[in-house]
Amino acid sequence: MSVNAMDEKSTQEWGENIDHVTAVSLAAAYVPGSTEEKKLLRKLDFRVIPCCWFLFVLGYLDRANIGNAKTGGLAHDFKLSSTQYSLILLVFFISYVVFEIPSNMLLTRVRPSLYLSGLAICWGAVAASMGATQNWQQLAGVRFVLGFVESGFAPGIAFYMSSWYRRYELASRFAFYYTAVAVAGGLSGLLAGLITQYLDGARGLAGWRWLFIIDGVGSSFVGCFLWFFMADYPSNTRWLTPEEQLLAPQRLAYDGIGNTQGAHGRTKEWAALRFVVTDWRAWILALLYALVTGAQTIQYFIPTLVGSFGWVSWQGQYHTIPPYACAVVCIVGMSRIADYFKNKSMVVSVFAGIGTVCFIIVTASSNHIVRYIFTIFAFGCIYGTSPLVLMWVANVLGHPAEKRAVAIGLVNALGNTASIYGVFLWPAKDAPRYIPGFSATTIWMGAIWIIAPVAGYLFKKHAVEAPDPDEVVAAEVSRQRQRGLRIGEAKGEA
């Protein structure tokens, strides 16, 4: 008997032998941390997290290497002014913000393994084409298209992961995934240094052109194969056993999180959008994410700031690595602390406060070494805060799944509007101290410091109604039974 036939047979028998009473007893008997749950988690951690991590590294390289390209010869070749560079950054965020919510609406209806991998193939092709542009207007046009293609990925991954992990498992897992941003930032500096040092002029192409081409082709190549390893959703992932297909949504229901593409009913996309825009919690979270994203626009100017600290050319590229190394430590450390204490608001507030103090020192000091060191620490605090705020959305607005998807898309979209004006905060005329840019970033981090604990108190006092775990499990059992009956009917007809 084939493996598929055995799986189908076990599915049929399992579905026929479990009734509603048994399903309810299973839900009531659910104990967090069981052997079965740990086995499921290991399986998810092996499949879900690494796939998301690799895709995000590649996506971020294609998005953020513009800063390294600028200092690696692009600005000289295109005779870029400060305003023109800011416009090149701006157009990416315009298309990125517009298409985030529609993309997450679509993601609730399709297979994420195919959808997210397909996005990687597309954005890699677009990113590589930046190496063929001949002026800043063409480059801006290609980055507008890149924003459209990449718009579905970051909010899509946030929703995708929230469809698998419980409330206080999510932050540490998402943190590991989010280290891809910092790793990609450091890797971008390393690649840019190597490419501009050794490939500049190879086959008649400038080093910055090779940077775009190599990063883009890498994304498309990985996207062609990664879909095979990715999971879909708990109810329709084939490499889960029937028992695990029940346990996965059961765990989420225990935490009040809706099951994506599950049997417990679906909410229409426009109804979900209406639920989100009329929920005051979504707007508080959007404000917090806009503040942290506004502060995070410093990432596009790290090579420029490093140059103002005294390191230029390929040496400057290598000096962009330490800020991202610090970011990795902060992302992992802050999220683990948040999961351990089960208190995101406290951790967000504390580290936003530390970041505020660091930026005050950077703004007030004129010593280049002092400014560089505290920029590294402040940069880490920004990066550690960002994933916690985004995952806070999935915790606060977890049910139904369609509402969670729209909420993550909305918060991510509105948050990224801060990038539209944030890219104009670091003009060349403010060199070498960039007081306006550092001052604005200080204010944004200070606002997060104050708002986060207030938001945490309000969210706890006015919690969203959660789904009934018993009903969720009973619905999933019914689905398994129907699936088994359909298999049996198909065998009889054959």
C-alpha positions as CSV (number, residue, x, y, z in Angstrom):
1,M,0.0,0.0,0.0
2,S,1.4,3.5,-0.9
3,V,2.1,6.1,1.7
4,N,-0.7,8.4,0.4
5,A,-3.2,5.5,0.6
6,M,-2.2,4.8,4.2
7,D,-2.6,8.5,5.1
8,E,-6.0,8.5,3.4
9,K,-7.0,5.3,5.2
10,S,-6.0,6.7,8.6
11,T,-7.7,9.9,7.9
12,Q,-11.0,8.1,7.1
13,E,-10.8,5.8,10.1
14,W,-10.0,8.7,12.4
15,G,-12.8,10.8,11.2
16,E,-15.4,8.0,11.4
17,N,-14.4,7.0,15.0
18,I,-14.5,10.4,16.7
19,D,-17.9,12.0,17.4
20,H,-18.8,15.4,18.8
21,V,-18.7,14.2,22.5
22,T,-15.2,12.8,22.0
23,A,-14.2,16.1,20.3
24,V,-15.4,18.1,23.2
25,S,-13.6,15.9,25.7
26,L,-10.4,16.3,23.7
27,A,-10.7,20.1,23.9
28,A,-11.4,19.9,27.6
29,A,-8.5,17.6,28.1
30,Y,-6.0,19.9,26.3
31,V,-3.0,20.5,28.5
32,P,-0.4,23.0,27.3
33,G,3.1,21.5,27.0
34,S,2.1,17.9,26.4
35,T,4.4,15.5,24.6
36,E,2.2,15.7,21.5
37,E,2.2,19.5,21.5
38,K,6.0,19.6,21.8
39,K,6.4,17.2,18.9
40,L,4.1,19.4,16.8
41,L,6.1,22.5,17.8
42,R,9.3,20.9,16.8
43,K,7.9,20.0,13.4
44,L,6.6,23.6,12.9
45,D,9.8,25.2,14.1
46,F,11.7,23.1,11.6
47,R,9.4,23.9,8.7
48,V,7.8,27.3,9.2
49,I,10.5,29.5,10.8
50,P,13.5,28.7,8.5
51,C,11.5,29.1,5.3
52,C,10.2,32.5,6.5
53,W,13.7,33.6,7.6
54,F,15.4,32.8,4.3
55,L,12.7,34.6,2.3
56,F,12.9,37.7,4.6
57,V,16.7,37.9,4.3
58,L,16.4,37.9,0.5
59,G,13.5,40.3,0.5
60,Y,15.2,42.7,2.8
61,L,18.5,42.6,0.8
62,D,16.5,43.6,-2.3
63,R,14.7,46.4,-0.5
64,A,17.5,47.9,1.5
65,N,20.6,47.5,-0.6
66,I,19.8,50.9,-2.2
67,G,21.6,52.6,0.7
68,N,24.8,50.5,0.1
69,A,24.5,51.1,-3.7
70,K,24.2,54.8,-3.1
71,T,27.5,55.0,-1.2
72,G,29.1,52.4,-3.5
73,G,29.0,54.6,-6.7
74,L,25.3,55.0,-7.6
75,A,25.1,58.5,-6.2
76,H,28.2,59.5,-8.3
77,D,27.1,57.8,-11.5
78,F,23.5,59.2,-11.5
79,K,24.6,62.5,-9.9
80,L,22.0,62.0,-7.2
81,S,20.9,64.9,-5.1
82,S,19.6,64.3,-1.6
83,T,16.0,65.0,-2.7
84,Q,16.3,62.6,-5.6
85,Y,17.5,59.8,-3.3
86,S,14.7,60.5,-0.9
87,L,12.2,60.3,-3.8
88,I,13.6,56.9,-4.9
89,L,13.0,55.7,-1.4
90,L,9.6,57.3,-1.2
91,V,8.0,55.7,-4.3
92,F,8.7,52.2,-2.9
93,F,6.6,52.9,0.2
94,I,3.7,54.4,-1.7
95,S,3.0,51.2,-3.6
96,Y,4.0,49.1,-0.6
97,V,1.4,50.7,1.7
98,V,-1.4,50.7,-0.9
99,F,-1.3,46.9,-1.6
100,E,-0.7,45.5,1.9
101,I,-4.3,45.0,3.0
102,P,-5.6,43.5,-0.3
103,S,-2.7,41.1,-0.2
104,N,-3.5,39.9,3.3
105,M,-7.1,39.5,2.3
106,L,-6.1,37.3,-0.5
107,L,-3.7,35.3,1.7
108,T,-6.6,34.0,3.8
109,R,-8.0,32.2,0.7
110,V,-4.9,30.7,-0.9
111,R,-2.0,28.4,-0.2
112,P,0.7,30.5,1.6
113,S,3.5,28.2,0.4
114,L,2.8,29.0,-3.2
115,Y,1.8,32.6,-2.7
116,L,4.8,33.7,-0.6
117,S,7.3,31.8,-2.7
118,G,5.8,33.3,-5.8
119,L,6.2,36.8,-4.4
120,A,10.0,36.0,-3.9
121,I,10.4,34.9,-7.5
122,C,8.7,38.1,-8.7
123,W,10.5,40.6,-6.5
124,G,13.8,39.0,-7.2
125,A,13.3,39.6,-11.0
126,V,12.2,43.2,-10.3
127,A,15.1,43.9,-8.0
128,A,17.7,42.5,-10.4
129,S,16.4,44.8,-13.1
130,M,17.5,47.8,-11.0
131,G,21.0,47.0,-12.2
132,A,19.9,47.9,-15.7
133,T,18.6,51.4,-15.0
134,Q,20.3,54.4,-16.6
135,N,19.0,57.3,-14.5
136,W,17.3,58.0,-11.2
137,Q,13.9,58.3,-12.8
138,Q,14.1,54.7,-14.1
139,L,15.4,53.5,-10.8
140,A,12.5,55.2,-9.0
141,G,10.0,53.5,-11.4
142,V,11.5,50.1,-10.8
143,R,11.4,50.6,-7.0
144,F,7.7,51.5,-7.3
145,V,7.1,48.1,-8.9
146,L,9.3,46.5,-6.2
147,G,7.1,48.0,-3.5
148,F,4.0,46.6,-5.1
149,V,5.5,43.1,-5.3
150,E,7.0,43.1,-1.8
151,S,4.0,44.6,-0.1
152,G,2.3,41.3,0.5
153,F,5.3,39.6,2.1
154,A,6.0,41.2,5.6
155,P,2.3,41.5,6.7
156,G,1.7,38.1,5.0
157,I,4.4,36.4,7.1
158,A,3.2,38.0,10.3
159,F,-0.3,36.7,9.6
160,Y,1.0,33.3,8.5
161,M,3.0,32.8,11.6
162,S,0.1,33.9,13.8
163,S,-1.9,31.1,12.2
164,W,0.4,28.5,13.8
165,Y,1.7,29.7,17.1
166,R,0.0,30.5,20.4
167,R,0.0,34.0,22.0
168,Y,3.2,33.6,24.0
169,E,5.0,31.4,21.6
170,L,4.7,33.9,18.8
171,A,7.0,36.7,19.8
172,S,10.1,34.6,20.3
173,R,9.5,32.7,17.0
174,F,8.8,36.0,15.1
175,A,11.9,37.4,16.7
176,F,14.0,34.7,15.3
177,Y,12.4,35.4,11.9
178,Y,12.9,39.1,12.3
179,T,16.6,38.7,12.9
180,A,16.6,38.2,9.2
181,V,16.3,42.0,8.9
182,A,19.4,42.6,10.9
183,V,21.3,39.7,9.4
184,A,20.3,41.0,5.9
185,G,21.4,44.5,6.9
186,G,24.8,43.3,8.0
187,L,25.1,40.9,5.1
188,S,24.2,43.8,2.7
189,G,27.1,45.8,4.1
190,L,29.5,42.8,3.7
191,L,28.3,42.0,0.2
192,A,28.4,45.6,-0.8
193,G,32.0,45.9,0.5
194,L,33.1,42.7,-1.3
195,I,31.3,43.5,-4.6
196,T,32.4,47.2,-4.8
197,Q,35.9,46.2,-3.9
198,Y,36.3,43.2,-6.2
199,L,33.6,43.3,-8.9
200,D,33.5,47.0,-9.7
201,G,34.1,47.2,-13.5
202,A,33.7,43.4,-14.1
203,R,32.2,42.9,-17.6
204,G,31.9,46.6,-17.9
205,L,29.4,46.9,-15.0
206,A,29.8,49.1,-12.0
207,G,29.9,47.4,-8.6
208,W,26.5,48.8,-7.5
209,R,24.9,47.2,-10.5
210,W,26.3,43.8,-9.6
211,L,24.9,44.3,-6.1
212,F,21.4,44.7,-7.4
213,I,21.8,41.8,-9.9
214,I,23.3,39.3,-7.5
215,D,20.8,40.0,-4.7
216,G,17.8,39.8,-7.1
217,V,18.8,36.6,-8.8
218,G,19.3,35.0,-5.4
219,S,15.7,35.7,-4.4
220,S,14.2,34.3,-7.5
221,F,16.3,31.2,-7.3
222,V,15.4,30.4,-3.7
223,G,11.7,31.2,-4.4
224,C,11.6,28.5,-7.1
225,F,12.3,25.7,-4.5
226,L,11.3,26.9,-1.1
227,W,7.5,26.4,-1.6
228,F,8.1,22.6,-1.4
229,F,9.2,22.9,2.2
230,M,6.7,25.4,3.5
231,A,3.5,24.7,5.5
232,D,0.1,26.0,4.5
233,Y,-2.5,26.3,7.3
234,P,-3.3,23.9,10.2
235,S,-6.4,22.5,8.5
236,N,-4.9,21.8,5.1
237,T,-1.2,21.0,5.6
238,R,-0.7,17.5,4.3
239,W,2.4,16.5,6.2
240,L,0.5,16.9,9.5
241,T,-1.2,13.8,10.9
242,P,-5.0,14.0,11.5
243,E,-4.4,14.3,15.2
244,E,-2.0,17.2,14.6
245,Q,-4.5,18.9,12.3
246,L,-6.9,18.9,15.3
247,L,-4.3,19.9,17.9
248,A,-3.0,22.9,15.9
249,P,-6.3,24.8,15.8
250,Q,-7.1,23.6,19.3
251,R,-4.0,25.3,20.7
252,L,-4.9,28.5,19.0
253,A,-8.5,28.4,20.2
254,Y,-7.2,27.8,23.8
255,D,-5.5,31.3,23.4
256,G,-8.5,32.9,21.7
257,I,-6.9,32.9,18.2
258,G,-9.0,32.2,15.1
259,N,-8.1,29.2,12.9
260,T,-7.2,30.2,9.3
261,Q,-9.1,28.3,6.6
262,G,-10.6,26.2,9.4
263,A,-14.0,24.5,9.7
264,H,-15.3,26.9,12.3
265,G,-16.7,29.4,9.8
266,R,-15.2,32.2,7.8
267,T,-15.7,35.9,7.8
268,K,-16.1,37.8,4.5
269,E,-13.1,40.1,3.7
270,W,-15.1,43.3,3.6
271,A,-16.8,42.4,6.9
272,A,-13.4,41.8,8.4
273,L,-12.2,45.2,7.1
274,R,-15.2,46.8,8.7
275,F,-14.5,45.1,12.0
276,V,-11.0,46.3,12.0
277,V,-11.5,50.0,11.1
278,T,-14.2,50.3,13.8
279,D,-12.0,48.8,16.5
280,W,-10.1,51.4,18.5
281,R,-7.5,48.8,19.4
282,A,-6.3,48.7,15.8
283,W,-5.7,52.4,15.7
284,I,-3.6,52.5,18.9
285,L,-1.5,49.7,17.5
286,A,-1.2,51.5,14.1
287,L,0.0,54.6,16.0
288,L,2.6,52.6,17.8
289,Y,3.8,50.9,14.7
290,A,3.9,54.2,12.8
291,L,6.2,55.6,15.5
292,V,8.6,52.6,15.4
293,T,8.6,52.5,11.6
294,G,9.3,56.2,11.4
295,A,12.3,55.7,13.7
296,Q,13.3,52.6,11.6
297,T,13.8,54.7,8.5
298,I,17.3,55.4,9.8
299,Q,18.2,52.0,8.3
300,Y,18.3,53.5,4.8
301,F,20.8,56.1,6.0
302,I,23.2,54.0,8.1
303,P,25.9,53.9,5.3
304,T,25.5,57.7,5.0
305,L,25.7,58.2,8.8
306,V,28.7,55.9,9.0
307,G,30.4,58.1,6.4
308,S,29.7,61.2,8.6
309,F,31.4,59.4,11.5
310,G,34.6,59.2,9.4
311,W,34.5,55.9,7.5
312,V,34.1,56.0,3.7
313,S,34.3,53.6,0.7
314,W,34.5,49.9,1.4
315,Q,35.6,50.6,5.0
316,G,32.3,52.4,5.5
317,Q,30.4,49.4,4.2
318,Y,32.0,47.2,6.8
319,H,31.2,49.6,9.6
320,T,27.5,49.3,8.9
321,I,27.7,45.7,10.2
322,P,27.9,46.4,14.0
323,P,24.5,48.2,14.2
324,Y,22.8,45.2,12.7
325,A,24.7,42.8,14.9
326,C,23.4,44.7,17.9
327,A,19.9,44.6,16.4
328,V,20.0,40.8,16.2
329,V,20.8,40.6,19.9
330,C,18.0,43.0,20.8
331,I,15.4,41.4,18.6
332,V,16.0,37.9,20.1
333,G,16.5,39.1,23.7
334,M,13.5,41.5,23.9
335,S,11.1,39.0,22.4
336,R,12.3,36.2,24.7
337,I,11.8,38.5,27.7
338,A,8.4,39.5,26.5
339,D,7.3,35.8,26.1
340,Y,8.8,34.9,29.5
341,F,7.0,37.6,31.4
342,K,3.9,37.5,29.0
343,N,4.0,41.2,28.9
344,K,4.7,43.0,25.6
345,S,3.8,46.4,26.8
346,M,6.4,46.4,29.6
347,V,9.2,45.3,27.3
348,V,8.3,47.7,24.5
349,S,8.2,50.6,26.9
350,V,11.5,49.8,28.7
351,F,13.5,49.4,25.6
352,A,11.9,52.3,23.8
353,G,13.0,54.3,26.9
354,I,16.6,53.0,26.6
355,G,16.5,53.9,22.9
356,T,15.3,57.4,23.7
357,V,18.2,58.0,26.1
358,C,20.7,56.7,23.5
359,F,19.4,59.0,20.8
360,I,19.5,62.0,23.2
361,I,23.2,61.3,23.7
362,V,23.8,60.9,19.9
363,T,22.0,64.2,19.3
364,A,23.8,66.1,22.0
365,S,27.3,64.8,21.4
366,S,29.8,66.0,18.8
367,N,32.4,63.1,19.3
368,H,32.2,60.8,16.4
369,I,33.1,57.6,18.3
370,V,30.5,58.3,21.0
371,R,27.9,59.0,18.4
372,Y,28.7,55.8,16.5
373,I,28.6,53.6,19.6
374,F,25.3,55.0,20.9
375,T,23.8,54.9,17.4
376,I,24.5,51.1,17.5
377,F,22.7,50.7,20.8
378,A,19.8,52.9,19.8
379,F,19.5,51.1,16.4
380,G,19.2,47.8,18.3
381,C,16.4,49.2,20.5
382,I,14.4,50.2,17.4
383,Y,14.8,46.8,15.8
384,G,13.9,45.0,19.0
385,T,10.7,47.0,19.5
386,S,9.4,46.7,15.9
387,P,8.5,42.9,15.9
388,L,7.0,43.1,19.3
389,V,4.5,45.8,18.3
390,L,3.5,44.0,15.1
391,M,3.0,40.7,17.0
392,W,1.0,42.5,19.6
393,V,-1.6,42.9,16.8
394,A,-2.1,39.2,16.5
395,N,-2.4,38.9,20.3
396,V,-5.0,41.6,20.7
397,L,-7.0,41.1,17.5
398,G,-6.6,37.3,17.1
399,H,-10.2,36.3,16.2
400,P,-11.6,35.7,13.7
401,A,-8.6,34.9,11.4
402,E,-9.8,37.2,8.6
403,K,-10.0,40.1,11.0
404,R,-6.5,39.3,12.3
405,A,-5.2,39.2,8.7
406,V,-6.8,42.6,7.9
407,A,-5.6,44.1,11.2
408,I,-2.0,43.1,10.6
409,G,-2.2,44.4,7.0
410,L,-3.8,47.7,8.2
411,V,-1.3,48.3,11.0
412,N,1.6,47.4,8.8
413,A,0.3,49.7,6.0
414,L,-0.4,52.7,8.2
415,G,2.8,52.1,10.1
416,N,4.8,52.3,6.9
417,T,3.2,55.6,5.9
418,A,5.8,57.0,8.4
419,S,8.5,55.9,6.0
420,I,7.0,58.2,3.4
421,Y,8.0,61.3,5.3
422,G,10.7,59.6,7.3
423,V,13.0,59.3,4.3
424,F,13.2,63.1,4.1
425,L,14.6,63.5,7.6
426,W,18.2,62.9,6.7
427,P,19.1,65.4,3.9
428,A,22.7,66.0,3.0
429,K,22.5,69.6,4.1
430,D,22.2,68.4,7.7
431,A,25.5,66.6,7.6
432,P,27.6,65.8,9.6
433,R,25.4,65.8,12.8
434,Y,21.9,65.3,11.2
435,I,20.3,67.0,14.2
436,P,16.7,67.1,12.7
437,G,16.7,63.4,11.9
438,F,18.1,62.3,15.2
439,S,15.7,64.7,17.1
440,A,12.6,63.3,15.3
441,T,13.7,59.7,16.0
442,T,14.2,60.6,19.7
443,I,10.7,62.0,19.9
444,W,9.2,59.0,18.2
445,M,10.9,56.5,20.6
446,G,9.9,58.7,23.6
447,A,6.3,58.6,22.5
448,I,6.4,54.7,22.3
449,W,7.9,54.7,25.8
450,I,4.8,56.6,27.1
451,I,2.0,55.1,25.0
452,A,2.9,51.4,25.3
453,P,2.1,50.8,29.0
454,V,-1.2,52.8,28.6
455,A,-2.1,50.6,25.6
456,G,-1.3,47.4,27.5
457,Y,-3.6,48.5,30.4
458,L,-6.5,49.3,28.0
459,F,-6.1,46.1,26.0
460,K,-6.2,44.0,29.1
461,K,-9.2,45.8,30.5
462,H,-11.2,45.6,27.2
463,A,-10.1,42.2,25.8
464,V,-11.7,40.8,22.6
465,E,-14.1,37.9,22.9
466,A,-12.4,34.6,22.1
467,P,-13.7,31.6,20.2
468,D,-14.9,28.5,22.2
469,P,-12.2,25.8,22.0
470,D,-14.9,23.0,22.2
471,E,-16.7,24.3,19.2
472,V,-13.5,24.7,17.2
473,V,-12.4,21.2,17.9
474,A,-15.8,19.7,17.1
475,A,-15.9,21.6,13.8
476,E,-12.4,20.3,12.8
477,V,-13.5,16.7,13.7
478,S,-16.5,17.1,11.4
479,R,-14.2,18.3,8.6
480,Q,-11.9,15.3,9.1
481,R,-15.0,13.0,9.0
482,Q,-16.3,14.6,5.8
483,R,-12.8,14.3,4.3
484,G,-12.7,10.6,5.1
485,L,-16.1,10.0,3.6
486,R,-15.1,11.8,0.4
487,I,-12.0,9.6,0.2
488,G,-14.1,6.5,0.7
489,E,-16.6,7.6,-2.0
490,A,-13.8,8.3,-4.4
491,K,-12.4,4.8,-3.8
492,G,-15.8,3.2,-4.4
493,E,-16.3,5.0,-7.7
494,A,-12.8,3.9,-8.8
